[in-house]
Amino acid sequence: MGTNNGMVLALGAAMIVASGVSGTAAAATTLYGATVDFTIDSPLGLFGEASVAGDSLVFTPNAVGPSGPTDFYADGSSLYASQTVHITVTAHGGYALTGFDLSESGGYAVAGGTAWIAGDLKAIDIEGSTANQLTAAILGSTLVGTSGNWTAAASIGLPSSGWGGSDGVVNSVTLTLSNQLFAMGAAEIWKNGATVAAVTAPVPEADTYLMMLAGLGMVGLFARRRA
């Protein structure tokens, strides 16, 4: 289910004239996970509602009709649906951020025409230099037949050095999740959900480092004595 560059350019002008983003401005909301906290810094709009499971932020678009598509939906008349959210992810004490995994799912019906998804996940270093940015394109499964389900994913691994504060530990990152659904002709496509999973690793406390260094020193001392 790759994007069609020509179609994207053709629809770009329409997206500038009329925004597909819904929802009103709201104060930042923080949701608490097992080893990280998620602060949503912008309206969810088409993403609907957000909840946390473990260290995963789960978006659930509101359903339209008893079994119909969600409100994150595009067809041949609306052409597209677009939403971007900004999320600050902060690790709890004793943990460092090492990466992020995005997974999405939805459905489609293509009686005639074309439908596809697009978007990306971006991570921005807010402790060191905001010039440190990584972007991963959202890649989706191929649409097979006239109707069915689709999945999509993106993944970002943070570098082991060069990010974070003076201690080199990445405690906080801003994520930008940008999603678009496109449909042309007799086609429909919708999003059922999206999940952003934060990947963390334990960070030894300062006294633990000192104990490790002391232990290494003792090992070296015994080795010299034996020599």
N, C-alpha and C positions, 0 to 999 in steps of 0.2 A: 504494500500500500504506500508507494513512494509518492512524493509530491510532484506535481506537474508545474515546472517553472513558468511556462507560458501562461497557464491558467492563474497562477498566483499573481503574476504581474498584471494580468487583466483585471483581477479583482481588487488589486491594491488601491486603485483610485476610489472604488466604491467604499472600501473600508475607511478611507480618510474622510469621506463625506458623511458617513453615518456609522457611529460606533456600535459595535455589537456587544459592548460591555454593559451589564446591568448591575443594579445595586447602588446604594448610596454610601457616602463617606461615613466611616465609623471610627471610633477610638481603637487603638491597638488592643488586641486580645491575646493573652498568654494561656497556652495549654501545657500541662505538665506531664512529662513522660518519665520513663524509668531512669535514664541517665542524661536526658536532655530536656530543655524546655523550648517550645515553639511559640514565638510571638508573631502573630499575623498583623502586618503593618498596613494592609490595604483591604478594601471591601472584597468579599468572596465572590459576589456577583453570581455568575453562572455556575461556579463550583458549589453553590448551595450552602452546605453546612460542613463544619470541621469537627473532628474528634481525634483522640489519641489512643493508640493501642501499643503498649510497650514504648518503643522509641520511633513509632511510625505516626505520621500525621495523615489522617484519612479524610478525604473530601467526598461528600455524597451530594451530588446534584439533586434538586427536588424533582420528583416524578410528575409527569403530566399525564393525567388519565389513569385508569386502573391498571393498564399494562402497556401504555404507550411510551414513547421516548421521553427522556428527561428534558429539563429546560435548557440543558447544554446541548443544543440541537440545531441542525441545519438541513434545509431541503432546497429544491430548485427555485423556490420563491424567495427565500431569505438569503440564499447563496452561501452564507458563512455565519459562524458564531465564534467570538473571540473573547478571551479573558486572560488577564495577567494578575498574579498575586505576588506580594513580596513578604518573605518570611525570614525572621531572624532566629537562628538556631543557636542556643547557648548550652554548652555542656555543664553538667553538675561538677562540683568539686571532686578532684581525683580522676576525672575523665578528660579525654581529648577527642575532638572530632577528626575522623580519618576519611570520611566519604559519605556519599548520598546515593540512594537507589530510588528511582521513580518507576512505578508501574501504573498502568491505566487500562481501562476496559470500556467497552461500549458495544453498540449494535448498529446494523445498517440494513437498508433495503434499497436495492438498485434495480428497478424495473427497466430503466433505460437512462443513460447518463453516467455521471462519474461522481464519486465521493472519495474523500481522503482526509487525513489528519496532518497537522504540522505543529511545530512549536519547539521549544527548547527549555532546558534547565540550566541556570547559571548560578555559580557560586562566587561570592565576592568576599575577599579578606577585609574585615573591618577592624582588626586589631593591629595589623602591620600596615601594609600599603593597599589601598583600594585599587591600585593598578594590578594587583594579583587577582586575576579572574579566570575562571574555567567555565566553558560552555559545552554542553552535550546536547546534540539534536535528539528529539524524540522520534524513535523509529518504530513503526507499526507493522503489524502482520498484514498479509495480502488479503484483500477482499475476494472471497471465493463464492461464486454463484450469485443468485439474485438477492439473497438475504443471509444474515448470520451474525456472528459476534467477531469483534476484533480486539486485539490487545496491543499495547505499546509500552515502550520502556526507554529509560535513559539512565546513565550511571556516571558519577563523578568520583574519582579518587583524589584526595588532597595530597600534595607533595609532602615528603618527609622533612623538608627544610625549606626555608624561605617564606613561610606563611606564619601567621600568629604574632604574638607579642615578642618582647625581648627575650623571653625564655624559650622561644621556638615552639611553644605548645599552642595549638589552635583550639581556643576555647569558644569562639563565637564567629559565625559566618552568616552573611545575608544571602538568601536564595531568592531568585526570580524565576517563577514558573509561568511560562507563556504558552498558551494552548489555543489552537484554531481548528475548527472543523469546517470543511468545504463540501458543497454539494451543487451539482449542475444537472439540469434536465430532470427526468423523473427519478430522482435519487434522494435518499434520506440517510442521515448519519447522526448518532447521538453518543454522549458519554454517560456511562453509568457510575463511574467512580475513578478516583486517582489517589495513590498513596505515595508519600515521600518518606522513606525510611532513612534515618540518620544512623551512621556507623561510627561507633566510638571504641576507644581502647583505654584501659586503665593507665593512669600516670602515677608512678611512684612518688610519694611525698618526699620532701627535702631530707627528712631524717632517715628515710629508707636509703636514699642515695649515699648519705654519710656512712651508714652501716655497711653498705656494699663496698664503698671505698676502703673503709677500715678493714673489712674482711679480706679484700684483695691485698692490702698492705701486709697483713699478717701472713697471708700465703707467700708473698714475696720474701718476707723476712725468714720464714722457715726454710724456703728453698735456698736462700743464700747460706744459711747455717749448715744445711746438709752438704752444700757444695764445698 
